[in-house]
């Protein structure tokens, strides 16, 4: 009989848990995939618009009473920058309509 330690449970109470490994293990890797996709989308939007964006990851921890188990869930929020919408020019008439051409000027064609 050999005394081998499992590679999964090598963390002692004095060591901090490995954040990257924990993230990869959450929801069978779905949390990591979702974050990676949001990262790609935010970077693309920042590159196109020249504006700042951000990703916010919130981890929620809830101990299960009497078992030593810990429920860990993630909340991911991404803020992708957007282009500023350019205004359109219209001319208002007295009866409340909007026209693309100035009704007080004669048409050139």
N, C-alpha and C positions, 0 to 999 in steps of 0.2 A: 504494500500500500504506500503510495507516495502522497506527500502533503503538498498539494498544489492549490494555489489561490485562484479564484475565478478572476478573469481580467475585467469583468463588469463591476465587481464590488471591491475595488482596491482603494476607494476613498475612505480615509479615516475621518474621525470627527475633527481632527486638527487641520485637515486640508479643505480648501474651498472647492465646491463642485466646479467642474469644467463647464463653463458657459456654452461654448460651441457644441460640445457633446450633448448637453442637455437640450439645446435648441434642435439639434438633429434628431434626437430621440422623441421629441414632442409630437404627438399625433401621427406617429409613424413617418416622420419627415415632412408632413404637410405644412407645418408652421415654417420650416426652413424654405420649402419650395414657394410658399406664398410670399415670404419676405424677399426672396430672390427675384420673383416676378415683379413685385412692387418696386424694388430697387431699379430694375431695368426700365420700368415705365417712368419713374421719376427722373432718372438720368436722361432718358430720351426727351422728356418734356423740358427739362432744364436746358439741354443742348439746343433745342429748337427755339425756345422762347428767350433764352439768355437770362432767365429769372431763377430765383432760388426755389427749391422745393424741400420737402422733409418727409421722413418716415418716423413714426412713433410706435415703438413696441412697448406694450405694457404686459408684464407677466403677473398673474394673479395666483397666489398660493393659499390653499386651504387645507389644514390638517384634518385627516379623518380621525375622529376621536377614538382613542383606545387601541389603535392598530399600528401607529407609527407611519402610516401611509400619508402621502401628501398629494393632493390634487393640484395640478399646475395647468393653467390655461393661459392663452395668449390673446391679446387684442391688438390688431395691427391697423394703424391709420396712416394713410399716405396722402400728402398734400402736393399734388402736381401743379406746377405753375401753368397759367393759361395766357393766351394772347389777350391783349386789351382789345375789346371790340371797338372798331372804328365807327363813328357815327355816320349816318346817312343824311344827306341834305334834302329836305322837302320844303315846299312852299305851302303855307296854309291859306285856304280861301275863307271868305266870310261865312260860308255855310258849314264850315268845319271839315272840309275835305283836305287831303294832303296830295300835292301834285309834285312830280319830279321836276317839271319845268316851271320857271317863273311865269305866272299868268299875266304879269304886267309888261312883259317884253314880247316883241314879235318874234316868231319862229324864223330862223335863217333858212330852213329848208323844209 
